[in-house]
């Protein structure tokens, strides 16, 4: 992969991601909930007291909230500003992938690993649907890079870089930020019998530095929740998923992350399995290589996550930078041994499926793709086909066919699919309409139907009256209320004591939980629900 081709793809992907950050609204529930927490933190200056509406919030560490809230203070709240800190940390992760690949292998493998990781479907999803995993992924690979440098040549800058990365990862997602480096390097030390590396005094100093970084969060946790807050952070939230102490459980099976990986790491997932199997076989039969810590981190976290009693697809994204390095190395080795031809066919087949999915979206899911969009998509399809049929070397063809297919899909998703999809997120759409009409914030409420997207885009914490009695009490103190309600909630106030005017009505759907009837534009109307803005006052 020459520099010119690398930078062309890198900047194309970056521009697409920046566009998606600007264009795509936040989706309920996690991203909009986190964004409203940031919004509330910035408004109240409550940096060490984290709340979501009236409830003290404990579920996630505070770094995402702190960074986005700080930018809200400077630039105002918007979905682009909310996403910006996480994207910058992601770029730090991309840079770390390059530098680690350059140190372990060579610059060509490093550039290839960057494009594999940066172009994957999971990264596109992380960029616009920002949760804590985006920052976690960036900080983890940064800390692994710095630790590898420190082990090779102990220098203070790498020591502080490594343990600062670990501390920030822990401020993002808890103990997993410390577990990842341990499961990466300790097995390598054990197999190589490098006992002195296990018992280095610097590790204790590093833990002290991590503790210093965690002090503000510890003060916040103890001040809000006491000792139970510290126990939740250091034990229940992470390890409680295996012991059953954590309340979050689901019915996912042990193979959940296998099929998750197949779609989340498109178009590189098959090459990922191939690289993993090959590295495992080599580690069993041959000498342990200096990149064994990459394999160890991927396999052990994959196995551990599979035993968790609660699983979500984005939990596994953290291993993708390390796996990208293994794939890039594997591709280069196959090229040297002239073994790439069958894998070019595999990647061309996967690329064809990904490209076909792009056309299905614009033809059958949300028909009506714009003219220049069609031009770009067709041009990508033509170039992909021409590259596959060209006389270029097999590595170039394998990589470019894969990259163009996923770029086509992500282009369609950013410019067409998600903008169209989020028209059906009725809560945010009602907020946009209400801001246009200039409704008074103090008179807007929910009727037991709170939606964080409405709060974020309306820019105010709207009260949620859980009972008719509470609603009546609020209504008695002012001439009328503007009320957001679902169809069944609206039915609960359809009685003679109220005078109701329907001001806005939208059809909506829970866009984070897509179904086939919704994705089929012919059957979509059957599964949509009604959302209303009602003007309600008491009859006297």
Wavefront OBJ file of the C-alpha trace (Angstrom):
o trace
v 0.000 0.000 0.000
v 1.825 3.125 -1.243
v 1.502 6.459 0.565
v -0.554 8.134 -2.164
v -3.226 5.439 -2.157
v -3.208 5.337 1.641
v -3.795 9.056 2.064
v -6.468 9.114 -0.650
v -8.480 6.464 1.184
v -7.718 7.861 4.650
v -8.950 11.363 3.828
v -11.983 10.029 1.940
v -13.010 7.985 4.977
v -12.365 10.924 7.318
v -14.491 13.297 5.217
v -17.314 10.750 5.175
v -17.121 10.385 8.960
v -17.121 14.155 9.525
v -20.133 14.438 7.249
v -21.974 11.729 9.191
v -21.132 13.478 12.484
v -22.668 16.681 11.156
v -25.597 15.238 9.207
v -26.960 12.331 11.273
v -29.103 13.058 14.336
v -28.437 11.203 17.566
v -30.360 7.968 17.997
v -32.260 6.874 21.061
v -31.590 5.564 23.580
v -27.939 5.469 24.687
v -26.452 8.281 22.609
v -29.298 10.707 23.304
v -29.303 9.803 27.001
v -25.562 10.467 27.257
v -25.914 13.712 25.305
v -28.655 14.982 27.626
v -26.449 14.127 30.626
v -23.685 16.247 29.046
v -26.178 19.018 28.342
v -27.432 18.962 31.926
v -23.882 18.881 33.326
v -22.912 21.938 31.269
v -26.043 23.862 32.273
v -25.761 23.077 36.000
v -21.943 23.088 36.234
v -22.346 19.797 38.111
v -19.004 18.261 37.136
v -18.713 15.951 40.152
v -22.418 15.219 40.491
v -23.766 13.321 37.511
v -27.520 13.283 36.949
v -29.839 12.200 34.214
v -32.851 14.414 34.683
v -33.769 14.060 38.387
v -31.988 10.704 38.874
v -28.417 10.291 40.133
v -26.540 8.516 37.338
v -24.108 5.665 38.062
v -24.101 3.381 35.038
v -21.067 4.797 33.169
v -17.808 6.513 34.197
v -17.696 10.263 33.551
v -15.013 10.990 30.918
v -17.396 11.075 27.946
v -19.728 13.378 29.900
v -16.918 15.673 31.070
v -15.352 16.152 27.631
v -18.568 16.714 25.676
v -20.044 18.942 28.410
v -16.908 21.108 28.354
v -17.280 21.587 24.607
v -21.004 22.345 25.083
v -19.945 25.182 27.380
v -17.753 26.627 24.617
v -19.644 25.868 21.411
v -23.191 25.137 22.578
v -24.899 21.756 22.420
v -25.239 19.933 19.125
v -24.798 16.375 17.985
v -21.560 17.283 16.156
v -20.035 18.812 19.292
v -21.179 15.843 21.386
v -19.398 13.450 19.016
v -16.222 15.495 18.563
v -14.209 14.413 21.670
v -14.855 10.741 20.939
v -13.821 11.193 17.310
v -10.574 12.873 18.339
v -9.792 9.940 20.662
v -10.608 7.578 17.793
v -8.035 9.417 15.652
v -5.531 8.953 18.492
v -6.334 5.235 18.280
v -5.817 5.238 14.501
v -2.451 6.955 14.944
v -1.530 4.378 17.598
v -2.398 1.536 15.202
v -0.031 3.048 12.632
v 2.819 3.614 15.066
v 2.471 0.172 16.653
v 2.317 -1.475 13.222
v 5.403 0.437 12.112
v 7.277 -0.667 15.229
v 6.166 -4.322 15.072
v 6.390 -4.799 11.294
v 6.983 -2.039 8.739
v 5.275 1.134 7.414
v 3.403 -0.742 4.673
v 1.755 -3.112 7.160
v 1.062 -0.142 9.426
v -0.754 1.792 6.694
v -2.705 -1.276 5.687
v -3.751 -1.936 9.312
v -4.983 1.657 9.653
v -7.216 1.344 6.589
v -8.576 -2.030 7.735
v -9.533 -0.710 11.154
v -10.629 2.778 10.082
v -12.868 1.589 7.240
v -14.697 -1.178 9.106
v -18.448 -0.934 9.563
v -18.036 -0.885 13.352
v -15.971 2.306 13.226
v -18.567 4.003 11.029
v -21.204 3.077 13.613
v -18.996 4.252 16.506
v -18.424 7.630 14.877
v -22.073 8.692 14.728
v -23.701 6.483 17.400
v -21.289 7.622 20.093
v -21.184 5.663 23.318
v -18.292 5.022 25.676
v -16.791 2.332 23.403
v -15.396 4.854 20.905
v -13.123 6.429 23.519
v -12.351 3.062 25.122
v -11.108 1.650 21.809
v -8.827 4.635 21.174
v -7.329 4.713 24.663
v -6.755 0.934 24.833
v -4.735 0.699 21.611
v -2.829 3.852 22.625
v -1.892 2.284 25.978
v -0.800 -0.982 24.292
v 1.417 0.957 21.889
v 3.013 2.932 24.707
v 3.510 -0.188 26.853
v 5.209 -1.980 23.959
v 7.586 0.961 23.518
v 8.267 1.086 27.256
v 9.108 -2.623 27.379
v 11.545 -2.186 24.510
v 13.189 0.963 25.869
v 12.052 2.140 29.327
v 11.499 5.874 29.035
v 9.415 8.161 31.217
v 7.376 9.467 28.265
v 6.220 5.955 27.362
v 5.576 5.069 31.002
v 3.316 8.072 31.518
v 1.757 7.596 28.082
v 0.860 3.967 28.822
v -0.597 4.513 32.270
v -2.329 7.742 31.298
v -3.999 5.809 28.483
v -5.047 3.090 30.931
v -6.363 5.652 33.413
v -8.367 7.458 30.735
v -9.737 4.131 29.482
v -10.878 3.372 33.040
v -12.481 6.834 33.259
v -14.317 5.899 30.061
v -15.529 2.356 30.741
v -14.221 1.131 34.067
v -11.781 -1.699 34.956
v -11.771 -3.045 31.383
v -9.252 -0.300 30.598
v -6.777 -1.978 32.990
v -7.768 -5.552 32.152
v -6.944 -5.159 28.439
v -3.194 -4.467 28.903
v -2.960 -7.218 31.532
v -4.477 -9.903 29.307
v -2.364 -8.657 26.407
v 1.090 -8.766 28.014
v 0.975 -11.106 31.042
v 0.391 -14.282 28.947
v 3.353 -13.265 26.773
v 5.563 -12.804 29.847
v 4.469 -16.172 31.219
v 5.066 -18.094 28.009
v 8.465 -16.445 27.491
v 9.249 -16.849 31.222
v 10.110 -13.189 31.467
v 9.568 -13.091 35.226
v 11.355 -9.791 35.650
v 8.793 -8.132 33.383
v 5.936 -9.420 35.532
v 7.430 -8.080 38.752
v 8.785 -4.723 37.577
v 8.558 -1.990 40.210
v 7.248 0.381 37.533
v 3.908 -1.432 37.494
v 3.221 -0.334 41.080
v 4.198 3.222 40.194
v 1.847 3.017 37.225
v -1.033 1.917 39.443
v -0.358 4.912 41.689
v -0.508 7.226 38.664
v -3.777 5.606 37.552
v -5.174 6.157 41.068
v -4.245 9.848 40.819
v -6.107 10.131 37.505
v -9.161 8.435 39.020
v -9.346 10.729 42.067
v -11.971 13.158 40.662
v -14.210 10.256 39.673
v -13.743 8.514 43.041
v -14.697 11.737 44.832
v -17.771 12.003 42.605
v -18.809 8.374 43.127
v -18.342 8.440 46.877
v -20.011 11.822 47.247
v -23.115 10.731 45.324
v -23.397 7.030 46.101
v -21.093 6.252 49.021
v -19.194 2.975 49.186
v -21.818 1.278 46.997
v -20.854 3.573 44.130
v -17.202 2.528 44.373
v -18.163 -1.142 44.536
v -20.380 -0.747 41.478
v -17.588 0.894 39.486
v -14.722 -1.402 40.474
v -16.658 -4.671 40.629
v -20.386 -4.953 39.906
v -20.560 -3.139 36.577
v -17.851 -5.290 34.965
v -17.286 -8.499 36.934
v -20.895 -8.658 38.120
v -21.876 -9.575 34.571
v -20.149 -12.922 35.120
v -21.085 -13.513 38.771
v -24.749 -12.542 38.369
v -24.460 -9.547 40.731
v -25.178 -7.120 37.903
v -28.897 -6.696 37.243
v -28.374 -6.557 33.480
v -28.987 -9.974 31.929
v -30.308 -11.186 28.611
v -30.870 -14.421 26.715
v -27.903 -14.135 24.332
v -25.911 -17.309 23.690
v -22.183 -17.998 23.877
v -21.764 -17.581 20.108
v -23.339 -14.103 20.082
v -20.082 -12.326 19.277
v -19.270 -14.726 16.434
v -22.163 -13.581 14.268
v -21.774 -10.027 15.593
v -18.186 -10.022 14.376
v -19.236 -11.216 10.913
v -21.256 -8.053 10.220
v -19.534 -5.536 12.533
v -16.084 -5.993 11.005
v -17.207 -5.947 7.381
v -15.598 -6.245 4.900
v -12.643 -7.739 6.808
v -14.356 -10.280 9.066
v -13.461 -13.437 7.090
v -9.840 -12.297 6.827
v -10.035 -11.652 10.575
v -10.997 -15.243 11.327
v -8.285 -16.455 8.979
v -5.632 -14.292 10.682
v -6.733 -15.394 14.151
v -6.666 -19.100 13.315
v -3.311 -18.786 11.585
v -1.732 -16.930 14.495
v -3.137 -19.389 17.028
v -1.716 -22.355 15.084
v 1.668 -20.671 14.772
v 1.718 -19.856 18.497
v 1.007 -23.496 19.352
v 3.499 -25.038 16.912
v 6.216 -22.411 16.602
v 8.094 -19.870 18.691
v 6.143 -17.053 20.309
v 6.510 -13.888 18.253
v 6.798 -10.364 19.609
v 3.257 -9.550 18.431
v 1.745 -12.331 20.569
v 0.216 -9.685 22.864
v -2.102 -8.669 20.011
v -3.405 -12.217 19.652
v -3.701 -12.627 23.420
v -5.753 -9.447 23.838
v -8.154 -10.364 21.022
v -8.729 -14.007 21.975
v -8.999 -13.571 25.735
v -11.339 -10.586 25.648
v -13.464 -12.341 22.993
v -13.760 -15.449 25.179
v -14.385 -13.468 28.359
v -17.097 -11.327 26.746
v -18.783 -14.459 25.431
v -19.333 -15.657 29.020
v -20.941 -12.381 30.072
v -24.609 -12.614 31.059
v -25.349 -9.415 29.164
v -24.012 -8.765 25.661
v -24.343 -5.952 23.155
v -22.606 -5.823 19.756
v -20.416 -2.804 20.536
v -18.750 -4.560 23.502
v -16.436 -6.394 21.112
v -15.320 -3.358 19.083
v -12.374 -2.762 21.427
v -10.404 -5.672 19.894
v -10.653 -4.441 16.301
v -7.458 -2.298 16.264
v -5.323 -5.244 17.412
v -7.026 -7.605 14.980
v -6.462 -5.131 12.126
v -2.725 -5.331 12.740
v -2.825 -9.133 12.618
v -4.834 -9.077 9.379
v -2.451 -6.604 7.732
v 0.562 -8.723 8.701
v -1.210 -11.856 7.425
v -2.017 -10.234 4.081
v 1.612 -9.236 3.571
v 2.800 -12.747 4.411
v 0.302 -14.269 1.956
v 1.486 -11.892 -0.752
v 5.102 -12.941 -0.211
v 4.094 -16.611 -0.448
v 1.804 -16.036 -3.485
v -1.250 -17.254 -1.562
v -3.519 -14.262 -2.073
v -5.519 -15.303 -5.144
v -8.270 -17.289 -3.326
v -8.582 -14.518 -0.741
v -9.024 -11.938 -3.496
v -11.983 -14.013 -4.692
v -13.364 -14.176 -1.132
v -13.033 -10.416 -0.673
v -14.544 -9.735 -4.088
v -17.534 -11.904 -3.129
v -17.936 -10.098 0.206
v -17.484 -6.759 -1.539
v -20.186 -7.702 -4.035
v -22.605 -8.528 -1.205
v -21.799 -5.245 0.564
v -22.283 -3.325 -2.687
v -25.551 -5.156 -3.345
v -26.734 -4.156 0.127
v -26.078 -0.521 -0.799
v -28.312 -0.844 -3.862
v -31.013 -2.651 -1.860
v -31.104 0.265 0.592
v -31.614 2.895 -2.116
v -34.071 0.790 -4.124
v -36.211 -1.044 -1.579
v -35.643 0.322 1.935
v -35.723 4.064 1.293
v -36.336 4.615 -2.423
v -35.539 8.046 -3.792
v -31.738 8.315 -3.783
v -30.592 11.723 -5.077
v -28.998 12.057 -8.536
v -25.419 12.782 -7.508
v -25.657 9.989 -4.955
v -26.537 7.550 -7.715
v -23.612 8.882 -9.750
v -21.163 8.287 -6.898
v -22.548 4.825 -6.112
v -22.465 3.664 -9.737
v -18.955 5.072 -10.169
v -17.816 3.121 -7.117
v -19.372 -0.068 -8.484
v -17.683 0.429 -11.866
v -14.301 1.166 -10.276
v -14.596 -1.840 -7.976
v -15.304 -4.120 -10.944
v -12.502 -2.585 -13.023
v -10.024 -3.017 -10.177
v -10.940 -6.670 -9.761
v -10.464 -7.311 -13.499
v -7.267 -5.258 -13.799
v -3.677 -6.532 -13.943
v -2.717 -4.848 -10.673
v -0.923 -6.890 -8.010
v -3.151 -9.130 -5.904
v -2.627 -7.290 -2.601
v -3.637 -3.965 -4.126
v -6.726 -5.522 -5.709
v -7.740 -7.325 -2.525
v -7.490 -4.169 -0.430
v -9.032 -1.743 -2.919
v -11.990 -4.004 -3.738
v -12.697 -4.333 -0.021
v -12.301 -0.611 0.676
v -14.493 0.535 -2.193
v -17.298 -1.820 -1.238
v -17.450 -0.625 2.377
v -17.011 3.016 1.320
v -20.016 2.618 -0.964
v -22.113 1.192 1.863
v -21.005 3.821 4.385
v -21.623 6.546 1.811
v -25.188 5.342 1.344
v -25.685 5.007 5.098
v -24.377 8.520 5.847
v -26.032 10.426 3.023
v -29.294 8.511 2.634
v -30.134 5.678 5.020
v -29.665 7.355 8.399
v -31.099 10.761 7.415
v -34.206 8.992 6.073
v -34.365 6.620 9.030
v -34.212 9.408 11.594
v -37.211 11.083 10.034
v -39.060 8.281 11.865
v -37.538 9.172 15.243
v -40.639 11.128 16.146
v -39.307 12.561 19.403
v -36.468 14.485 17.740
v -38.641 15.494 14.792
v -41.284 16.927 17.139
v -38.541 18.861 18.929
v -37.399 20.410 15.640
v -40.947 21.413 14.760
v -41.653 22.826 18.204
v -38.522 24.970 18.141
v -39.659 26.368 14.805
v -43.043 27.271 16.272
v -41.483 28.804 19.387
v -43.329 26.997 22.165
v -42.559 28.084 25.736
v -40.298 25.519 27.485
v -42.027 25.846 30.852
v -45.346 24.761 29.394
v -44.122 21.591 27.642
v -44.366 18.219 29.384
v -44.502 14.480 28.793
v -47.382 12.264 29.765
v -45.427 9.240 31.026
v -43.597 9.041 27.726
v -40.157 10.585 28.231
v -37.812 10.538 25.236
v -34.185 11.799 25.606
v -33.948 12.810 21.940
v -36.718 15.344 22.494
v -34.944 16.821 25.539
v -31.642 17.112 23.675
v -32.944 18.697 20.497
v -35.488 20.896 22.246
v -32.714 22.028 24.561
v -34.629 21.764 27.840
v -35.396 19.160 30.474
v -39.080 18.642 29.952
v -41.024 17.398 33.015
v -42.528 13.926 32.761
v -45.815 13.432 34.648
v -46.102 9.745 35.420
v -49.736 9.814 36.610
v -52.908 11.605 35.647
v -53.044 13.041 39.174
v -49.608 14.664 38.740
v -50.627 15.904 35.302
v -53.846 17.446 36.650
v -51.945 19.124 39.485
v -49.537 20.787 37.033
v -52.353 21.751 34.683
v -54.318 23.409 37.501
v -51.470 25.887 38.016
v -51.401 27.256 34.457
v -53.902 27.836 31.674
v -52.717 24.976 29.443
v -49.877 22.513 28.793
v -48.220 21.378 25.598
v -48.030 17.613 26.015
v -45.950 15.018 24.140
v -47.794 11.700 24.100
v -47.968 8.345 22.321
v -51.268 7.134 20.924
v -52.156 5.067 24.018
v -51.044 7.855 26.353
v -53.177 10.337 24.447
v -56.176 8.041 24.912
v -55.771 8.259 28.693
v -56.689 11.967 28.718
v -59.525 11.757 26.216
v -62.288 12.552 28.687
v -64.743 15.453 29.180
v -62.708 17.272 31.830
v -60.006 18.178 29.247
v -60.111 20.370 26.178
v -57.563 18.950 23.739
v -56.209 20.397 20.497
v -53.886 18.273 18.365
v -51.148 20.607 17.156
v -48.677 18.128 15.677
v -48.908 14.472 14.709
v -46.056 12.285 13.485
v -45.671 8.630 12.672
v -42.625 7.130 14.380
v -40.641 3.992 15.116
v -37.908 2.920 17.558
v -35.102 3.338 15.052
v -32.445 1.552 17.118
v -34.412 -1.715 16.890
v -35.081 -2.230 13.203
v -37.334 -5.007 11.931
v -37.947 -6.426 8.475
v -41.523 -5.055 8.303
v -40.139 -1.570 8.941
v -37.259 -1.909 6.466
v -39.697 -2.933 3.725
v -41.179 0.363 2.560
v -44.402 -1.403 1.521
v -45.113 -2.825 4.989
v -43.624 0.088 6.949
v -46.903 1.990 7.509
v -48.321 -0.986 9.443
v -45.642 -0.848 12.177
v -45.459 2.894 12.711
v -46.829 4.408 15.922
v -48.520 7.728 16.516
v -46.828 10.588 18.363
v -48.711 13.759 19.236
v -48.152 17.259 20.462
v -51.344 18.166 22.292
v -52.484 21.461 23.741
v -54.408 20.499 26.878
v -56.401 22.617 29.293
v -59.035 21.892 31.890
v -62.699 22.502 31.124
v -64.271 24.741 33.740
l 1 2 3 4 5 6 7 8 9 10 11 12 13 14 15 16 17 18 19 20 21 22 23 24 25 26 27 28 29 30 31 32 33 34 35 36 37 38 39 40 41 42 43 44 45 46 47 48 49 50 51 52 53 54 55 56 57 58 59 60 61 62 63 64 65 66 67 68 69 70 71 72 73 74 75 76 77 78 79 80 81 82 83 84 85 86 87 88 89 90 91 92 93 94 95 96 97 98 99 100 101 102 103 104 105 106 107 108 109 110 111 112 113 114 115 116 117 118 119 120 121 122 123 124 125 126 127 128 129 130 131 132 133 134 135 136 137 138 139 140 141 142 143 144 145 146 147 148 149 150 151 152 153 154 155 156 157 158 159 160 161 162 163 164 165 166 167 168 169 170 171 172 173 174 175 176 177 178 179 180 181 182 183 184 185 186 187 188 189 190 191 192 193 194 195 196 197 198 199 200 201 202 203 204 205 206 207 208 209 210 211 212 213 214 215 216 217 218 219 220 221 222 223 224 225 226 227 228 229 230 231 232 233 234 235 236 237 238 239 240 241 242 243 244 245 246 247 248 249 250 251 252 253 254 255 256 257 258 259 260 261 262 263 264 265 266 267 268 269 270 271 272 273 274 275 276 277 278 279 280 281 282 283 284 285 286 287 288 289 290 291 292 293 294 295 296 297 298 299 300 301 302 303 304 305 306 307 308 309 310 311 312 313 314 315 316 317 318 319 320 321 322 323 324 325 326 327 328 329 330 331 332 333 334 335 336 337 338 339 340 341 342 343 344 345 346 347 348 349 350 351 352 353 354 355 356 357 358 359 360 361 362 363 364 365 366 367 368 369 370 371 372 373 374 375 376 377 378 379 380 381 382 383 384 385 386 387 388 389 390 391 392 393 394 395 396 397 398 399 400 401 402 403 404 405 406 407 408 409 410 411 412 413 414 415 416 417 418 419 420 421 422 423 424 425 426 427 428 429 430 431 432 433 434 435 436 437 438 439 440 441 442 443 444 445 446 447 448 449 450 451 452 453 454 455 456 457 458 459 460 461 462 463 464 465 466 467 468 469 470 471 472 473 474 475 476 477 478 479 480 481 482 483 484 485 486 487 488 489 490 491 492 493 494 495 496 497 498 499 500 501 502 503 504 505 506 507 508 509 510 511 512 513 514 515 516 517 518 519 520 521 522 523 524 525 526 527 528 529 530 531 532 533 534 535 536 537 538 539 540
